Amino acid sequence: MRILLLLISVFSAGFGGAAFAQAEMAGIDLQAPKMTEAEMSRDEVEALIRAEPPVELSGRWLNGLDLSGLDLSGANLRAAALNGTNLSGSVLRGAVLDQAWLLGADLSGADLGGASLFQAQFGGANLAGANLGRSRAAANFTGADLTGADFTAADLSADMKNQSMGLMRGVLRQAKAAGAVFRDAMLMRCDLEFADLSGADFSGADLSMATLGGADLSGADVAGAVFVNADVASARLTGLRHADPAALGRAKNLDRAFRD
């Protein structure tokens, strides 16, 4: 019941329209056992880690488990269900979490460096202080807490090879990402609308064609950032650090942004 209530709260917090364009949300049953229950215990997961790392957990139901602090480096968690799971402080370096469900999960301080997170659902999750450097993070972080998270050299850009499936890209809509690091990250066509990106580090990041409508970038470092056709309508661009007027001038709707 606790997991079900958590999922309902996550989905009711403004999830809809473009926020879930990359996921096949139609027909999702929040009460289904796959979304709310666990078919393994922490002890069983630990036994697998000891027996044959990296572990094979693709498609497994691990909702609500306490897996905090575990070393799941290289684990295959493709399409696994980890809604409400505690993965705080866990090590998931190089892990595969493509199409995994992590709604409301706790990954604070987790290490996901180099992980594959393609189409993973992190809606409402806590990734404060998490390391996602060099990850393939075309995932849905709608409403997630990304405060201080590190996306250095991560690739959140749209997958332009699978257009028949819709635009699959990094979605940080309404995310809390104050102080997050996006240094040298690829954010082309990402959805960053209404995100709190205040004080974030976008130095060297490519934001071409990203949607930043209503986002708060006040105090962000944008040294060397690329804004070609990035839509900044109603975005807060006050106090930007190391801003290049020429680079910023290539954004769309700059005249409709809030500036110094």
N, C-alpha and C positions, 0 to 999 in steps of 0.2 A: 504494500500500500504506500509506503514512504516513497519508493521509486516512482510509482504512478503519479503521486501528487507532485513530485519534482518535475516529471515530464510535462504535466499539464501546466505548471507554472512557467516552464521554459517556453512552451509553445504559445502560451497566451501573452507573452511579453513582447508582442509586436512582430512575431514571425509570420511572414506572408509575402506574397507578391515576389519581387525580385530577390528577396532575402533567401528564398529557397528555390530559386530558378534552376540551380545546378543539381537538385536532388529530386528524386521521384517520390514526392510526398503524398500524392494521391493514394488513398487506401491504406495509409499507415495506421495500424491499430496500436494505440498507446498502451492498451491493456494486455496485449499479447505477451505470452511468457518470454519470448525472445527479447522484448524491450524492458522487462521488469524483473526478471529472475536470474539466478545464477545456477549453472549446472555443474560448477566446480567450486571447491573451497580454496582458500589461500594456501593451505597445506598441500593440496594437490598441484597447484601451480608451482609452488616451491620445489616439489618433488620432480616435476618435469624439468625445471631449470637445472637441478643437480644432475639429472639423468642424461639429458641430451641437449645442451644449449647449442644454437639458439632454438627456442621452443616453438612448436607448431600449435597455434591457437586460433587459426583462421575459422571464422564463423561461430566461435564459441560464445556462450552466454555467460558473461562475467559481471553482470549488472550489480552495483551496490557493494562489491567486495572491497575489502581493505587490502590493496596491493601496494601500499606505500613503501617506498625504499627498496623495492625489488630491482634486481638487475635483469632487464628484459631486452638487453642489447641484441639487435638483429632478429628479434622475435617476429613471427608471422602472425599478425592480428588482423589480417584482411577481413573486412565485413564482420568483425567481432562486435558484440554488443557490450559496451562498458558504460552505460548510462548510470550516472551517480556513483561511479567507482572512484575510490580514493587511490590515485597514483602519485600523490605528492612525493617529491623527492626521488621518484623512480628514475631508472636509467633505461631509456628507450632509443639509444643511439643506433641509427641504421635500421630501426624497426620498420615493418610495413604495416601501416594502419589505413590503407586505402579502403574507402567506403565503410570505415568503422563508425559506430555510433558512440559518441562520448558526451551526450547531452548532460549538462550539469555535473560533469566529472571534475574531480579536483586533481589538476596536474601542476599545482603550484611548485615552483622550484624543480620541476622535472627536466631531464636532459633528453631532448628529442633531436639532437644534432644529427643532420644527415638522414633523418627519417623520411619515409614516403607517406604523405598524408593526403593523397589525392582523393577528393570528394569525401573526406572524413567530415563528420558532423560534430562540431564543438560548441554548438549553441548553448549559451549560458554557462559554459565551463570556466573554471578558474585556472588560468595559465600564468598567473602573476609570477614574474621572475623566472619563467621557464626559458630554457635554451632551445631555440628552433633554428639555429644557424645552419645554413646550407641544406635545409630541408626542402622537399618539394611540397609546398604548402598551399596548393590550389584547393583549399578546404573552406568550410563554412564556419566562421568564428562569430556569427551574429550574436551580439549581446554578451560576448565572452569578456572576462577580465584578463587583459593582456598587459596590465600595468608592469612596466619594466621588463617585459619579455624581450628576448634577443633574437631577431630575425636576420642577423648579419648574413649577407649573400644568399638568403633564402629565395626560392622561386615561387611566388604566389601568382604568377601571370596566367592569363587565360590559355587553355589548351585549344589552339586553333585547328587541330586535326579532327576534332570530333564535334563539329558544329551541328550534326543531325541530332545530337543528344542535348543541345542547348549550350549556352556559354558557361563552361566550367572554369571557374576562376576563384581566386581568393576573395572571400566576402567577409569584411570586418564591419559590416553595417551595425551601428550603435555600439560598437565595442569600446571598452574602456582601456585605452592603450597609452595613457600618459607616460612619458618617459621611456617608451619602447624604442628599441634600436632596429632600424631598417637600413643600416649602412650597406650600400652596394646591393640592396635587394632588388629583385625584379618584380615590379608591381603593375605591369602593363595590363590595362583593362580591369583592374581590381575595383571592387565596390567598397569604398571607404565612407560612404555617406553617413553623416551624423555621428561619426566616431570621434571619441576624445583622443586626439593625437597631440595634445599640448606637450611641449618640451621633448617631443620625439626626435630621434636622430635619423634624418633621411639623406644624409650626405652620400652622394654617389648613387642614390636610388633612381630607378627608372619608373616614373609615374605616368608614362605616356598613355593617353586615352583612359586613365583611371577616372572614376566618378568620386568626387570629393564634396558633393553638395551638402552643405550644412555641417561639414566636419570642422573641428576645432584644431588648427595647427599653430595656435599662438605659441611663440617661443621656440618653435621647431627649428632644428638645424637643417638647412636645405643646400648646403655647399655642394655644388656639382650635380644637384638633382635635375632630372629631366622632366619637364612638364608639358611636353608636346601634346596638344589637344586634350589635356586633362581638364575636366569640367569642375571649376571651382565656384560655381554659383552658390552664394550664401555661405561660403566657407569663411572661417575666421583666420586671416593671414597676418595677424598683428604680431609685432616683435620677432619676426622671422630672423634667424641668425644666418649670416653669410649668404643672403639672398642675392642672386644675380638678376637684375632687372630684365635683361635680355632673355634669359632662360624662363623666368616667370611670365614674361610677356607672351610666350607661346601657348599659354594655357587658354582655355575657353572660358568666357564669361567672367574674365578678371574684373571687369567693371562692375560686376554684381557681387563681388566678394567684399568682406569687411577688412579694410587695410589701414595701416598707420596713416 
